[in-house]
Amino acid sequence: KISKNGKHHPNLCDSERLYINFDLPYNFEKPCPDDPLLKVRNEKWMPKLTNHLSSENCFVAVGQLHLAYDCGLIV
């Protein structure tokens, strides 16, 4: 939502504003929500990601919730 002149669109929602300002609520100190998709997927991904990141030049893109809470991919 950036206009042609490079300025931010005035009607951004709160989440978009936080994202643009690199001010996302990671909540590292909070326990993981009771969401099996989030927690189980992170647990399965972590060994694979660790292996790839230590042996290859790679880029990983995940949704913000996969980075948040005490079960997130950021450790």
Secondary structure per residue as TSV (DSSP state, phi and psi in degrees):
chain	resnum	aa	ss	phi	psi
A	1	K	-	360.0	49.4
A	2	I	B	-109.2	133.0
A	3	S	-	-74.0	172.8
A	4	K	T	-62.3	-26.2
A	5	N	T	-86.2	5.0
A	6	G	S	87.3	2.1
A	7	K	-	-93.8	151.6
A	8	H	B	-69.4	142.9
A	9	H	-	-62.7	137.1
A	10	P	T	-70.9	-15.4
A	11	N	T	-103.8	42.8
A	12	L	-	-76.3	144.1
A	13	C	-	-81.2	169.3
A	14	D	H	-58.3	-41.9
A	15	S	H	-62.5	-41.1
A	16	E	H	-65.8	-40.3
A	17	R	H	-64.2	-42.9
A	18	L	H	-62.2	-43.3
A	19	Y	H	-62.0	-47.7
A	20	I	H	-61.1	-36.2
A	21	N	T	-91.3	9.5
A	22	F	T	52.0	43.5
A	23	D	-	-124.6	46.2
A	24	L	-	-75.3	143.6
A	25	P	-	-81.5	91.4
A	26	Y	-	-75.2	-26.8
A	27	N	-	50.7	46.9
A	28	F	T	-57.6	-29.4
A	29	E	T	-82.2	-9.5
A	30	K	S	-91.8	146.9
A	31	P	-	-68.2	154.0
A	32	C	-	-61.8	136.9
A	33	P	-	-60.6	157.1
A	34	D	S	-77.2	67.9
A	35	D	-	-127.4	100.4
A	36	P	H	-58.5	-33.9
A	37	L	H	-61.2	-43.7
A	38	L	H	-69.7	-54.5
A	39	K	H	-68.4	-48.3
A	40	V	H	-65.5	-41.9
A	41	R	H	-63.1	-43.4
A	42	N	H	-61.4	-42.2
A	43	E	H	-63.0	-36.0
A	44	K	H	-75.6	-36.0
A	45	W	H	-73.1	-36.5
A	46	M	H	-53.9	-49.9
A	47	P	H	-61.2	-39.7
A	48	K	H	-66.9	-45.0
A	49	L	H	-64.4	-43.1
A	50	T	H	-58.6	-43.3
A	51	N	H	-63.2	-49.0
A	52	H	H	-64.4	-44.8
A	53	L	H	-67.2	-27.6
A	54	S	H	-86.2	-16.3
A	55	S	H	-118.7	-9.9
A	56	E	S	-139.6	161.9
A	57	N	-	-88.9	110.9
A	58	C	-	-144.5	165.1
A	59	F	-	-123.7	134.5
A	60	V	-	-121.6	126.7
A	61	A	-	-120.0	122.9
A	62	V	-	-136.2	164.1
A	63	G	-	-69.5	156.6
A	64	Q	G	-57.8	-35.7
A	65	L	G	-66.2	-23.6
A	66	H	G	-75.1	-8.4
A	67	L	T	-102.3	-17.4
A	68	A	S	-90.3	167.3
A	69	Y	S	68.8	178.6
A	70	D	T	-75.4	-4.0
A	71	C	T	-108.4	9.4
A	72	G	S	-71.1	169.6
A	73	L	S	-77.2	-12.9
A	74	I	-	-87.9	119.7
A	75	V	-	-126.9	360.0
